[in-house]
Amino acid sequence: MDEERADRLVASLRARGVMAHLARVGVYQCGVRVVLADGGEALWDTDGVLGLEAEVLEDGVLIGFVPHVEGSEDFTEEQLVEVIAATEYSKEGLHPPADNRTRSRPDDADRGGVPHEAPAPDRDRGRGRHWWSRP
């Protein structure tokens, strides 16, 4: 996204009461940074790829994604503002990309093919990657 377009989106979002700022992530790469109520931030469209998506960070650590918005390559700026402003960032909306805790290993066939329970994630390592949902 070019800087002028990002500035226009930021101004429109601020007019709607969204805490938005210009995000400069590279020499000619800009996007929209939305400050979240819980202290995190969402970086919208900073990757230079067509379409709208966001990375959600907390204390500089990636904690989730807002997946690609279908058809956003052809959205007007007003539609982009609407999508960004309407996205819900609540942690209750988080769910892992794959919630399959029971897996079979190749060597399970030697034991009758009984699946084993995957080990619990180490809670001391921080949060895993999650997905946010849009209404």
N, C-alpha and C positions, 0 to 999 in steps of 0.2 A: 504494500500500500504506500502510495506517495505521501509526503509530509503534508501537503495542502489538503488532501482528502481526509487524512487522519485528524488534522486540525478542525475541519468542518464537522466531522463526526463527534469529536470531543466537545465542541461548542454546543451541538445539538443535545448531546447526552447531559451536559451540565444544565442546560435549560430545562431538562426533565428531572433534575434533582439527583442525577447519578454522579458519584465522585469519579470522574474520568480525567485522564491526563494523557498527553502525548507520550508514547513509549518509543524511545530511540534504541534500537537493538543492534544496529550496524551503521555503516557509513551512509548508505542510502536505504536503509530498512527502518520503517516506522510502523507503528500500530497504535492500538488504544489500550491503555492500562486502566482497569477499573478497580478501585480500592474496595475491598469487601468489609462488611461490618465486623467480622471476626478477626480482622487484622491481616488477612491474606490479600491476594491480588489476582486478577485474571488478566492475562495478556492476550488480547484479541488480534488475530491476523498479522502476526509478526514474522511469519515464515516465508512470505513472498509467493506462496502458492495460491492459485485461484480458489475462491470460496472462503467462507467464514468459519473459523474454529478458534478455540482458546486453550491456553495452558493455564492451570490454576496453581499458584505458588503460595507457600506459607513459609515465612522466614527464609526466602530464597530457594526453598526446596520444592520440587515438583510434587504435588499431591493429587493432581487429577487433571482431567481434560473435559472440555466441552466439545463433543464430536462435531464433525463437519456438518454445517447446516445445508441440507439438501436444496439445491437450486440457488444458493446464495451468490453464485458467480454472476447472475443476472439481476440481482437486487438493486434497487435504487438506494440512495443514501438514507432516505427516510425508513425504508424497510430494514436496513442494517441497524439503524439506531433502535428501531422497535425490537429487533431480536436481542440485541445486547442488553437493552433496558429490561426486557421481560424475562431474561434468564434467571432462574432461581439457583442460588449457590448454597442452599442449606446442606449441612452435613448429613441430614437424614436422607437426602437424595443420593448419597453416595452408595455405590455398590461395586464390587470388584468386576473386572471385565469377564472373568470366568469364575463361577462359584462352584466348581466341581472339586469337592474335597475327597471323594472316593475315586481312587485310580487303581488300575491293574498294572502290575509290572510284568515284563516278559517272563521272568522266572516264577511267576505265580502259577503257570501251567504245571510246573513240577509239583506244586502243592495243591493241585486240584482246581487251579484257576480262581482261588478265593481272593477277592480284592482286599487291599489293605487300606487303612485310614491314613491319609496324608498327615505328616507331623504338623502341629500347630505352629504358626509363624512366630518368630522370635519378637516379642513385644518390645524389647529394648532397642531394636533397630529403627524404630520410628514407624511412620505410616507407609502403607503400600500404595500403589497407584489405584486411583479410583476414577469413576466417571460421574459427571454431573448430568442431570437430565433437564431438558427444556420442556416447558408446558406445551 
